[in-house]
């Protein structure tokens, strides 16, 4: 039987770096719309919902077709609220789903092929948890810490043994675009990152995570370049 997949797009109203970030316009559409539209194209996702405490965000989001089952409690949208809490809150409303995929609206360059590719990989590997990553451009093997006297110390002990760039091992970082899990197990661990989490590698050019006004400009430029 085909597993049921729920997609949650968490979008709180507060944002310190960019006010009203999740509904700020990016290349002609509210930021959140980019994620909603790609999620709606998925051949695996059965339902897309938006979770927010902000009624304006919910009203704007609804224009692009997701289900808005509730207004998130304000205490689950504070600066210090752990990211897993809104997800677990949303899951209380949906008991008949097998897997949950969390898609942050701050990853507007993520495509449906990334979403479905991640879900396919997750199912193929019979995984319990999966997160999207991308290869880092600046390797931590060539990074240093500075002491109080500005003396350099290698960040990683092994880095002194690597003298050529082509010998550097590939290193990956979370790109914040896709989080996927077995719902029953997620309720137990309360975390997508576990000893059994596998990584789905995304292209660097689609791994941009918006946090500042400059990020908006860069994403608009990257989007425009793809159309040329």
PASEBA-1860 file (N, C-alpha, C; in nm, 3 decimals):
! residues 228
1> XXXXXXXX> 0.084/-0.120/0.000/0.000/0.000/0.000/0.088/0.125/0.000 ~ 0.049/0.223/-0.080/0.126/0.347/-0.089/0.126/0.421/0.043 ~ 0.246/0.456/0.096/0.251/0.530/0.222/0.195/0.671/0.205 ~ 0.138/0.723/0.312/0.081/0.858/0.308/0.183/0.958/0.361 ~ 0.203/1.064/0.284/0.305/1.164/0.316/0.239/1.299/0.340 ~ 0.269/1.358/0.454/0.221/1.491/0.489/0.336/1.590/0.478 ~ 0.314/1.702/0.411/0.414/1.808/0.402/0.374/1.924/0.492 ~ 0.466/1.968/0.574/0.442/2.082/0.663/0.536/2.195/0.623
9> XXXXXXXX> 0.478/2.312/0.600/0.556/2.432/0.571/0.542/2.525/0.691 ~ 0.643/2.533/0.778/0.634/2.618/0.896/0.675/2.762/0.862 ~ 0.592/2.858/0.900/0.620/2.998/0.863/0.571/3.092/0.972 ~ 0.657/3.125/1.065/0.615/3.216/1.171/0.626/3.362/1.125 ~ 0.555/3.448/1.194/0.550/3.588/1.154/0.671/3.669/1.195 ~ 0.733/3.633/1.305/0.846/3.710/1.355/0.973/3.679/1.279 ~ 1.050/3.782/1.250/1.181/3.764/1.185/1.266/3.883/1.219 ~ 1.379/3.857/1.283/1.467/3.966/1.327/1.544/4.027/1.211
17> XXXXXXXX> 1.600/3.940/1.124/1.688/3.990/1.019/1.612/4.058/0.906 ~ 1.499/3.999/0.865/1.417/4.055/0.757/1.271/4.055/0.803 ~ 1.216/4.170/0.836/1.076/4.175/0.882/0.980/4.116/0.780 ~ 0.886/4.034/0.828/0.783/3.972/0.745/0.845/3.889/0.632 ~ 0.956/3.825/0.663/1.035/3.755/0.562/0.955/3.655/0.480 ~ 0.872/3.576/0.546/0.805/3.466/0.476/0.703/3.510/0.372 ~ 0.659/3.636/0.379/0.567/3.687/0.276/0.627/3.804/0.198 ~ 0.754/3.831/0.220/0.823/3.933/0.142/0.834/3.885/-0.003
25> XXXXXXXX> 0.817/3.975/-0.097/0.816/3.936/-0.237/0.955/3.898/-0.287 ~ 0.960/3.787/-0.358/1.083/3.741/-0.423/1.049/3.710/-0.569 ~ 1.107/3.785/-0.659/1.085/3.765/-0.803/0.937/3.758/-0.837 ~ 0.858/3.846/-0.775/0.717/3.858/-0.812/0.619/3.777/-0.731 ~ 0.667/3.699/-0.634/0.577/3.617/-0.552/0.622/3.623/-0.406 ~ 0.528/3.606/-0.311/0.568/3.597/-0.171/0.665/3.480/-0.154 ~ 0.762/3.496/-0.067/0.864/3.392/-0.047/0.802/3.254/-0.024 ~ 0.699/3.247/0.060/0.639/3.119/0.094/0.576/3.050/-0.027
33> XXXXXXXX> 0.536/3.129/-0.127/0.469/3.072/-0.244/0.559/2.978/-0.322 ~ 0.689/3.006/-0.325/0.782/2.922/-0.400/0.781/2.779/-0.346 ~ 0.779/2.766/-0.215/0.780/2.633/-0.153/0.645/2.564/-0.171 ~ 0.537/2.638/-0.152/0.402/2.580/-0.167/0.384/2.524/-0.308 ~ 0.422/2.601/-0.408/0.399/2.559/-0.546/0.478/2.433/-0.581 ~ 0.601/2.424/-0.534/0.680/2.303/-0.563/0.626/2.183/-0.486 ~ 0.582/2.203/-0.363/0.525/2.093/-0.284/0.398/2.041/-0.349 ~ 0.318/2.131/-0.404/0.192/2.093/-0.469/0.215/2.007/-0.593
41> XXXXXXXX> 0.334/2.015/-0.653/0.365/1.938/-0.773/0.409/1.795/-0.741 ~ 0.438/1.767/-0.615/0.494/1.637/-0.578/0.398/1.522/-0.607 ~ 0.453/1.413/-0.658/0.371/1.294/-0.685/0.363/1.203/-0.563 ~ 0.433/1.238/-0.456/0.433/1.157/-0.335/0.357/1.221/-0.219 ~ 0.355/1.353/-0.215/0.292/1.423/-0.103/0.140/1.419/-0.119 ~ 0.071/1.374/-0.014/-0.075/1.363/-0.018/-0.144/1.491/0.027 ~ -0.081/1.563/0.117/-0.141/1.689/0.164/-0.031/1.787/0.204 ~ -0.050/1.913/0.167/0.043/2.020/0.203/-0.028/2.113/0.299
49> XXXXXXXX> 0.034/2.138/0.415/-0.025/2.232/0.510/0.076/2.340/0.545 ~ 0.025/2.455/0.586/0.108/2.563/0.635/0.077/2.584/0.784 ~ 0.181/2.594/0.863/0.166/2.617/1.006/0.221/2.756/1.040 ~ 0.135/2.842/1.092/0.179/2.977/1.131/0.086/3.033/1.238 ~ 0.141/3.120/1.320/0.061/3.192/1.420/0.010/3.324/1.363 ~ 0.059/3.357/1.242/0.032/3.487/1.181/-0.081/3.475/1.079 ~ -0.191/3.544/1.104/-0.309/3.531/1.017/-0.285/3.587/0.876 ~ -0.202/3.690/0.865/-0.173/3.744/0.732/-0.095/3.642/0.648
57> XXXXXXXX> 0.002/3.575/0.710/0.076/3.471/0.639/-0.018/3.361/0.593 ~ -0.108/3.320/0.679/-0.203/3.213/0.644/-0.295/3.255/0.531 ~ -0.340/3.380/0.534/-0.428/3.429/0.428/-0.357/3.433/0.293 ~ -0.234/3.480/0.293/-0.156/3.485/0.169/-0.123/3.345/0.120 ~ -0.085/3.258/0.213/-0.049/3.121/0.177/-0.166/3.049/0.111 ~ -0.287/3.069/0.163/-0.404/2.999/0.112/-0.431/3.028/-0.035 ~ -0.386/3.142/-0.084/-0.407/3.177/-0.225/-0.332/3.082/-0.318 ~ -0.232/3.011/-0.262/-0.150/2.922/-0.345/-0.184/2.775/-0.323
65> XXXXXXXX> -0.291/2.748/-0.247/-0.347/2.614/-0.245/-0.320/2.519/-0.132 ~ -0.242/2.553/-0.027/-0.222/2.456/0.079/-0.341/2.452/0.175 ~ -0.345/2.349/0.257/-0.448/2.338/0.360/-0.400/2.411/0.485 ~ -0.487/2.490/0.546/-0.454/2.563/0.668/-0.549/2.514/0.777 ~ -0.509/2.411/0.852/-0.601/2.347/0.946/-0.615/2.418/1.080 ~ -0.523/2.512/1.109/-0.526/2.576/1.241/-0.441/2.702/1.238 ~ -0.457/2.783/1.342/-0.364/2.894/1.368/-0.271/2.846/1.479 ~ -0.145/2.846/1.452/-0.048/2.794/1.550/-0.049/2.877/1.677
73> XXXXXXXX> -0.046/2.815/1.795/-0.039/2.891/1.920/0.084/2.982/1.923 ~ 0.067/3.101/1.976/0.176/3.199/1.977/0.299/3.149/2.052 ~ 0.278/3.066/2.154/0.393/3.017/2.231/0.479/2.918/2.152 ~ 0.430/2.877/2.034/0.509/2.788/1.947/0.567/2.865/1.829 ~ 0.574/2.997/1.843/0.629/3.080/1.736/0.721/3.188/1.792 ~ 0.782/3.160/1.906/0.872/3.257/1.968/1.015/3.236/1.917 ~ 1.101/3.334/1.944/1.239/3.327/1.896/1.313/3.204/1.947 ~ 1.279/3.161/2.068/1.350/3.047/2.128/1.275/2.915/2.115
81> XXXXXXXX> 1.170/2.913/2.034/1.096/2.788/2.013/1.177/2.693/1.927 ~ 1.197/2.573/1.975/1.270/2.473/1.897/1.193/2.441/1.769 ~ 1.262/2.423/1.659/1.198/2.401/1.530/1.110/2.278/1.525 ~ 1.138/2.179/1.608/1.059/2.056/1.607/0.921/2.076/1.669 ~ 0.904/2.173/1.756/0.779/2.190/1.830/0.659/2.220/1.738 ~ 0.670/2.313/1.641/0.557/2.335/1.550/0.525/2.211/1.466 ~ 0.626/2.132/1.436/0.604/2.010/1.358/0.524/1.909/1.440 ~ 0.565/1.886/1.563/0.493/1.792/1.650/0.351/1.841/1.678
89> XXXXXXXX> 0.335/1.973/1.692/0.202/2.030/1.712/0.113/1.999/1.592 ~ 0.164/2.019/1.471/0.086/1.994/1.350/0.049/1.847/1.337 ~ 0.138/1.759/1.378/0.113/1.616/1.365/0.000/1.568/1.456 ~ -0.032/1.645/1.558/-0.144/1.610/1.644/-0.277/1.611/1.568 ~ -0.281/1.685/1.459/-0.404/1.698/1.380/-0.416/1.592/1.271 ~ -0.307/1.516/1.249/-0.306/1.421/1.138/-0.253/1.285/1.185 ~ -0.347/1.198/1.218/-0.309/1.069/1.275/-0.291/0.960/1.171 ~ -0.336/0.982/1.049/-0.337/0.875/0.949/-0.230/0.890/0.841
97> XXXXXXXX> -0.118/0.954/0.876/-0.008/0.968/0.783/0.112/0.886/0.831 ~ 0.190/0.839/0.736/0.307/0.756/0.768/0.435/0.838/0.782 ~ 0.452/0.933/0.689/0.575/1.011/0.686/0.544/1.160/0.681 ~ 0.638/1.238/0.734/0.623/1.383/0.728/0.746/1.442/0.662 ~ 0.724/1.538/0.573/0.833/1.612/0.511/0.815/1.759/0.547 ~ 0.918/1.818/0.604/0.914/1.959/0.645/0.991/2.040/0.542 ~ 0.925/2.142/0.487/0.983/2.225/0.382/0.984/2.370/0.429 ~ 1.101/2.421/0.461/1.109/2.558/0.510/1.094/2.656/0.393
105> XXXXXXXX> 1.014/2.761/0.411/0.991/2.857/0.302/1.114/2.940/0.267 ~ 1.218/2.933/0.348/1.340/3.009/0.323/1.432/2.942/0.221 ~ 1.384/2.833/0.159/1.462/2.765/0.054/1.386/2.774/-0.078 ~ 1.377/2.892/-0.138/1.291/2.912/-0.256/1.345/2.849/-0.384 ~ 1.472/2.812/-0.389/1.528/2.756/-0.511/1.515/2.603/-0.516 ~ 1.465/2.544/-0.410/1.440/2.400/-0.405/1.327/2.366/-0.501 ~ 1.346/2.261/-0.582/1.247/2.222/-0.683/1.175/2.094/-0.643 ~ 1.065/2.066/-0.713/0.991/1.943/-0.686/1.079/1.821/-0.712
113> XXXXXXXX> 1.172/1.831/-0.806/1.260/1.717/-0.831/1.349/1.689/-0.711 ~ 1.380/1.791/-0.631/1.455/1.770/-0.508/1.367/1.702/-0.404 ~ 1.245/1.750/-0.392/1.151/1.694/-0.294/1.122/1.548/-0.325 ~ 1.083/1.521/-0.449/1.049/1.383/-0.486/1.172/1.294/-0.489 ~ 1.286/1.350/-0.527/1.409/1.273/-0.525/1.445/1.229/-0.384 ~ 1.425/1.318/-0.289/1.453/1.287/-0.149/1.358/1.179/-0.098 ~ 1.230/1.192/-0.129/1.132/1.094/-0.084/1.159/0.957/-0.147 ~ 1.193/0.955/-0.276/1.225/0.830/-0.344/1.346/0.762/-0.279
121> XXXXXXXX> 1.448/0.839/-0.252/1.569/0.786/-0.189/1.539/0.731/-0.050 ~ 1.460/0.806/0.025/1.417/0.766/0.159/1.344/0.632/0.156 ~ 1.250/0.617/0.065/1.172/0.494/0.055/1.258/0.378/0.003 ~ 1.343/0.407/-0.093/1.431/0.305/-0.151/1.525/0.247/-0.045 ~ 1.577/0.333/0.041/1.671/0.290/0.144/1.602/0.238/0.270 ~ 1.467/0.244/0.268/1.390/0.204/0.386/1.441/0.278/0.511 ~ 1.461/0.408/0.493/1.519/0.491/0.599/1.413/0.531/0.701 ~ 1.463/0.579/0.814/1.376/0.628/0.920/1.375/0.781/0.923
129> XXXXXXXX> 1.489/0.839/0.887/1.503/0.985/0.884/1.592/1.021/0.766 ~ 1.564/1.136/0.705/1.648/1.183/0.594/1.645/1.336/0.592 ~ 1.760/1.397/0.567/1.767/1.543/0.557/1.848/1.579/0.432 ~ 1.819/1.694/0.376/1.893/1.739/0.258/2.020/1.811/0.299 ~ 2.125/1.789/0.221/2.255/1.851/0.246/2.312/1.899/0.113 ~ 2.418/1.978/0.121/2.493/2.013/0.002/2.640/2.015/0.037 ~ 2.722/1.999/-0.064/2.867/2.001/-0.041/2.911/2.143/-0.008 ~ 3.002/2.157/0.087/3.050/2.291/0.125/3.163/2.334/0.033
137> XXXXXXXX> 3.167/2.464/0.005/3.272/2.517/-0.082/3.401/2.544/-0.005 ~ 3.387/2.583/0.121/3.504/2.610/0.205/3.522/2.493/0.302 ~ 3.626/2.416/0.282/3.644/2.296/0.363/3.692/2.327/0.504 ~ 3.631/2.264/0.606/3.677/2.283/0.744/3.817/2.224/0.768 ~ 3.863/2.140/0.674/3.997/2.084/0.688/4.106/2.189/0.668 ~ 4.068/2.303/0.612/4.163/2.412/0.596/4.118/2.535/0.676 ~ 4.052/2.512/0.788/4.007/2.621/0.874/4.083/2.620/1.006 ~ 4.083/2.737/1.072/4.160/2.753/1.195/4.079/2.828/1.301
145> XXXXXXXX> 4.116/2.806/1.424/4.069/2.889/1.535/4.183/2.981/1.576 ~ 4.149/3.092/1.641/4.250/3.186/1.689/4.243/3.195/1.841 ~ 4.357/3.193/1.906/4.358/3.210/2.051/4.360/3.358/2.086 ~ 4.375/3.392/2.211/4.371/3.533/2.255/4.485/3.616/2.198 ~ 4.588/3.549/2.151/4.702/3.620/2.092/4.700/3.611/1.939 ~ 4.588/3.570/1.884/4.568/3.557/1.740/4.655/3.450/1.677 ~ 4.702/3.355/1.757/4.777/3.243/1.701/4.680/3.139/1.647 ~ 4.716/3.082/1.534/4.628/2.991/1.462/4.644/2.847/1.509
153> XXXXXXXX> 4.529/2.782/1.523/4.527/2.640/1.556/4.434/2.569/1.457 ~ 4.476/2.454/1.402/4.388/2.382/1.309/4.255/2.346/1.375 ~ 4.146/2.366/1.301/4.015/2.331/1.353/4.003/2.179/1.368 ~ 4.057/2.107/1.272/4.054/1.960/1.274/4.196/1.906/1.281 ~ 4.217/1.805/1.361/4.351/1.750/1.381/4.410/1.694/1.252 ~ 4.322/1.639/1.163/4.373/1.573/1.044/4.422/1.671/0.938 ~ 4.387/1.800/0.950/4.410/1.889/0.839/4.558/1.912/0.810 ~ 4.645/1.895/0.908/4.788/1.915/0.884/4.845/1.811/0.789
161> XXXXXXXX> 4.771/1.700/0.768/4.819/1.593/0.681/4.777/1.615/0.536 ~ 4.689/1.713/0.510/4.637/1.737/0.376/4.697/1.866/0.321 ~ 4.774/1.854/0.215/4.842/1.972/0.160/4.791/2.012/0.022 ~ 4.714/1.925/-0.043/4.661/1.957/-0.175/4.509/1.962/-0.172 ~ 4.450/2.060/-0.241/4.305/2.075/-0.242/4.236/1.950/-0.295 ~ 4.293/1.887/-0.397/4.229/1.769/-0.455/4.228/1.649/-0.361 ~ 4.305/1.657/-0.253/4.306/1.548/-0.156/4.206/1.569/-0.042 ~ 4.142/1.685/-0.041/4.046/1.713/0.065/3.924/1.620/0.053
169> XXXXXXXX> 3.880/1.560/0.163/3.758/1.479/0.157/3.636/1.568/0.137 ~ 3.534/1.515/0.070/3.412/1.592/0.052/3.343/1.609/0.187 ~ 3.294/1.730/0.209/3.228/1.762/0.336/3.092/1.824/0.304 ~ 2.992/1.791/0.384/2.855/1.836/0.356/2.796/1.909/0.476 ~ 2.701/1.996/0.447/2.631/2.069/0.552/2.480/2.062/0.527 ~ 2.403/2.072/0.632/2.258/2.081/0.617/2.226/2.206/0.537 ~ 2.137/2.194/0.439/2.100/2.314/0.363/1.962/2.367/0.402 ~ 1.893/2.298/0.493/1.766/2.348/0.546/1.647/2.332/0.455
177> XXXXXXXX> 1.664/2.263/0.340/1.556/2.258/0.241/1.453/2.149/0.267 ~ 1.499/2.029/0.310/1.409/1.915/0.324/1.443/1.835/0.449 ~ 1.339/1.807/0.528/1.352/1.719/0.645/1.242/1.614/0.634 ~ 1.279/1.487/0.642/1.184/1.379/0.617/1.198/1.272/0.725 ~ 1.084/1.220/0.772/1.092/1.121/0.880/0.968/1.033/0.887 ~ 0.988/0.915/0.944/0.879/0.830/0.987/0.813/0.900/1.106 ~ 0.684/0.925/1.097/0.617/1.006/1.199/0.624/0.943/1.338 ~ 0.599/0.814/1.349/0.601/0.750/1.481/0.738/0.762/1.546
185> XXXXXXXX> 0.844/0.746/1.466/0.979/0.755/1.521/1.016/0.900/1.554 ~ 0.967/0.993/1.473/0.996/1.134/1.500/0.935/1.177/1.633 ~ 0.818/1.127/1.664/0.755/1.161/1.791/0.837/1.108/1.909 ~ 0.910/1.001/1.887/0.994/0.946/1.993/1.125/1.023/2.008 ~ 1.189/1.051/1.896/1.321/1.116/1.901/1.311/1.267/1.916 ~ 1.201/1.326/1.864/1.182/1.471/1.863/1.298/1.542/1.792 ~ 1.352/1.473/1.693/1.467/1.529/1.620/1.482/1.455/1.487 ~ 1.510/1.529/1.380/1.535/1.467/1.250/1.678/1.415/1.240
193> XXXXXXXX> 1.766/1.468/1.323/1.906/1.428/1.319/1.931/1.323/1.427 ~ 1.950/1.200/1.383/1.974/1.088/1.473/2.089/1.005/1.417 ~ 2.125/0.899/1.489/2.230/0.810/1.441/2.188/0.735/1.315 ~ 2.058/0.735/1.285/2.007/0.661/1.170/1.962/0.753/1.056 ~ 1.992/0.881/1.066/1.955/0.976/0.962/2.047/0.961/0.841 ~ 1.986/0.953/0.722/2.065/0.950/0.599/2.056/1.086/0.532 ~ 2.151/1.115/0.443/2.158/1.245/0.378/2.120/1.234/0.231 ~ 2.042/1.331/0.186/2.010/1.344/0.044/2.085/1.466/-0.009
201> XXXXXXXX> 2.174/1.444/-0.104/2.260/1.552/-0.153/2.190/1.633/-0.261 ~ 2.182/1.764/-0.239/2.124/1.857/-0.335/2.233/1.942/-0.398 ~ 2.209/1.993/-0.520/2.306/2.083/-0.583/2.322/2.211/-0.501 ~ 2.443/2.263/-0.500/2.470/2.386/-0.425/2.383/2.500/-0.475 ~ 2.361/2.505/-0.608/2.286/2.618/-0.665/2.140/2.619/-0.626 ~ 2.088/2.509/-0.570/1.949/2.507/-0.524/1.941/2.495/-0.372 ~ 2.052/2.521/-0.306/2.059/2.502/-0.160/2.064/2.633/-0.084 ~ 2.024/2.742/-0.147/2.033/2.873/-0.083/1.925/2.888/0.024
209> XXXXXXXX> 1.966/2.930/0.144/1.875/2.949/0.256/1.870/3.098/0.289 ~ 1.754/3.160/0.272/1.741/3.304/0.289/1.734/3.344/0.435 ~ 1.821/3.439/0.471/1.822/3.489/0.610/1.836/3.640/0.617 ~ 1.885/3.703/0.510/1.909/3.847/0.511/1.853/3.912/0.384 ~ 1.852/4.045/0.383/1.810/4.120/0.264/1.902/4.088/0.146 ~ 2.031/4.070/0.174/2.126/4.037/0.069/2.093/3.901/0.007 ~ 2.047/3.807/0.092/2.010/3.674/0.043/1.894/3.684/-0.058 ~ 1.799/3.773/-0.030/1.687/3.793/-0.123/1.740/3.838/-0.259
217> XXXXXXXX> 1.833/3.931/-0.258/1.887/3.983/-0.384/1.963/3.875/-0.460 ~ 2.038/3.794/-0.386/2.114/3.687/-0.451/2.020/3.584/-0.512 ~ 1.915/3.547/-0.439/1.819/3.449/-0.490/1.745/3.501/-0.613 ~ 1.710/3.629/-0.610/1.644/3.687/-0.728/1.737/3.684/-0.848 ~ 1.864/3.711/-0.825/1.963/3.707/-0.933/1.976/3.566/-0.987 ~ 1.987/3.466/-0.896/2.002/3.327/-0.938/1.879/3.280/-1.015 ~ 1.761/3.323/-0.968/1.637/3.285/-1.038/1.634/3.346/-1.177 ~ 1.672/3.471/-1.187/1.673/3.538/-1.318/1.772/3.471/-1.413
225> XXXX> 1.887/3.430/-1.360/1.988/3.365/-1.443/1.937/3.234/-1.501 ~ 1.856/3.160/-1.425/1.806/3.032/-1.474/1.706/3.050/-1.589 ~ 1.645/3.169/-1.598/1.548/3.196/-1.704/1.615/3.242/-1.835 ~ 1.741/3.280/-1.823/1.811/3.335/-1.941/1.872/3.223/-2.026
END
